[in-house]
Amino acid sequence: MLLYIRMKVYPIISALFRMATIQIENSECIHLIKTRGLQWVDNILQGECTHTKPGSISYLLYGEKPSEQSINIKMGRLGEFLSKEIIKANPGFELLTCGVQKINEKRKDVDLIFKNNLTKTIYYRELKGNIELDTEKLPATINKCNEIVSSLKDTYPDYTIDFGVFNWSVYNRKILTAGLTHIKTFEAGGVKIDHMCDFLEIVNVDWNEKDFYEYFREIGDRVKL
């Protein structure tokens, strides 16, 4: 009798777990995530922003205007915001504590960490909007990844640790002509590089490439205003 109950119940439980990680359609879910992203951008743009000043070529050519470098730095945090919103949209994944925390007795800024309890996998990613890091930052980033992974293995001994760098500003690597040397350096150091299509596949979210780039062009138009 017990065996019969197990045979009946286990398929149901398995189906429920699969439902928790089904692919989210590119409809209301993505629309909501994009709307929240636009709200985030508007809030950032309403805050204080550095302006160009006399003594710069930009000021000479265009006069006083918001510094493009300042805006890009602010927009660099948009990838972190959207990534977290996408993870939270799928009930099969749990967003863990991100930000500055103690790792092996050192203070480390953990960009993105989440888990899938069904597959017992911890995902840790360093987020990069621009993959062309300064050369001296490459080994430092690789070392940081390895330190955090070592700590995660101690904290979650029963989980697989899936880690790497998430270059969120690129949907698919096939369009890249710059930064490839840096990617090879990371991968040679044992740190894989994901792009947006790779991340979406992990979290089972469907957001097509054309719509992805059109969305960020829309954000660009807002920033220019």
N, C-alpha and C positions, 0 to 999 in steps of 0.2 A: 504493500500500500504506500509506504514511504517513497519507494522508488518511483511509483506511478505519479505521485504528487510532484516529485522533483522533475520528472520528465515533462509535466505540464507547466510548471512554474518557471523553470529555467529559461525556456524560449521566450516567455513573456518578459522576464527581467532583461534578457539580452536585447530584446527589441526596444525596450525602454531606454537602455544605454545607447543604442544606435540612434534613437530619436534625439537624444541629447546632443549629438554631434553631427546631425544631418546638415547638408549644405544650405545655407541661408540664401534665399533668392534675392536677386538684385531688384528689390521693389521697395516696400515700406521700410525695411530694415536699413538698407543703404541710404534711402532718402533721409531717414532720421539721423543717421550718422553724419551725413553731409551737412544737414541743417545745423547740427550742433557744432560742426567744424566752422561754419560761417559765423555763427554766434561768437565762437571763441576768437576768431579773427577780428570781428568788429570790436570786441572788448579790448583786445590788444591794441588796436589802432587808436582807440579812444584814450589810451594811456599816454604817458610822456614819451616823446620820441626825440632822439638827437637830430638836429638840423645841420645842414652844411653851413660853413662859416667862411668869411673872407680869408683868403690865403690858400684856398683849394681850387683845383681846376673845375670841379663840379659847381662850386659857387660862381666862378667866373663865367661859365657857360649857361647856367640855368638859374642863378640867383639862389636865394634861400629856399630850401625844400627839405622834406624829411630825408635823412641819410639812408641811402639804399643799403649800406652795410648794417646800419642799426636795425632796419626792418628785416633784413635777412636773418640776423641773429635771433630776433623775436620769432620769426616764422619757423626757425629751426625746431622750436618746441611744438609746432603744430603736428609733426609726425608722431611725437610721443602721445599727444592728446588723442589723435585719431586711432592710433594703434590700440590704446586702452579701450576706447569706445567700441571698436570692432570686437575685441576679446570679450567685453562685457555683454555683447549682443548674442553670444552663443552660450547657452546654459551648460554646455559640455566642458567649458573651460572656466578656470578660476584665476582671476588676477591677484597676484601676491603683492606683498609690500615692495614698492619701488622707491627710488630716491636714495638719499645719503643714509647709510647704515654701517654698523661695525662688521667688517669682514676680516677674520684672522687678526683681530686686535687692531685693525686699521679702519679708518673712515673711507668708505668707497661709495661712489654714486652709481647705483644700479639702475640703468635706464628702463629696462622692461623685463619682468619675470612673471610667468604664469604657468599653470599646470593643468594637465588632463589626468584626472584620477582614474578614469577607465583604463587608459594605457599606461598609467603610472609613469608619466613623463613630465619633467620640469623643463620649461623652455626659458632660456635666458638670452637676451639680445642687447648688444650695444647698438644704439640708434645713431645713424649718420645720414644727414641730409646730403652732405657733400662727401663723397668717398675719397676725394683727393686730399688726404691729410698731409700735414707737414711731415717730412721724412722722419724727423725725430719722434713724432707721435706714434708711428707705426709699432715699434717694439714696445712702447709703453702701453698701448692699447691691448696688444697681444698678452703682455704680462698681466694686465688687469683682468682680462677674461679668464686666464688660467687660475688666478688667485680666487676669483669669485666661484669658478667651477669647483675648485678644491673644497671651498667652504660648503657649497651646495651638496656635494657628495657626502660630507659629514652630517649635514642636516637632514638629508633625504636619502638614507642608505638604500632604501628599497625602490628608488626611482631612477630611471634613465635620465641623464642630464643632456639635453639638446641645446647647444649654445652656438653663438656666432655673432656676426655684425649684420644689422638690418639696414641696408641702404634704401630707405623708404621713398626717396624722391624719384626712383627709377622703377618702372613697372616690370620691365624685363631686360636682362643684361644685353640682349641682342642689339640694342640701340647704342650701347656705349662705344665711344671712341677714345675717351679719356678716363683715367683712373684704373685702367686694366693692370698696370704694373703694380699698383697698390693692392689690388684684389689678389694677384698672384702671391704677393708678399704675405698677406694675411693667410691665404690658403696653405702656403708653404709652412707657416707657423702653426698649422692645425686649427685655424679659425676660419670657418666657412662664411661666405657672404651671401645673404639672402636679399632679394629685391621684393617689391610689393606682391608680385604674382606668387612667389614662394611662401610669403607670410599668409596670404589669403588661402592658399592650399592647406596650410597647417591648421588654420582656425575654421576651415570649411565655410568660408564666406565667398559669395560670388559677386565680384565687382569687375566689370570688363575694362579692358585697357583704354578704349576710346573714351568712355565716360570718366575714367580716372583722370586722364589728362585734361579733358574739358573742364572738369571740376576745379583743378588747380589753375587753369587759365582764368576761370571766373574769379578765383581768389586774387590772382594777379591784377585783374582789372579793378578790383576793389582797392587794392593796395595803391594803385596808381592815382586814384582819385584824390 
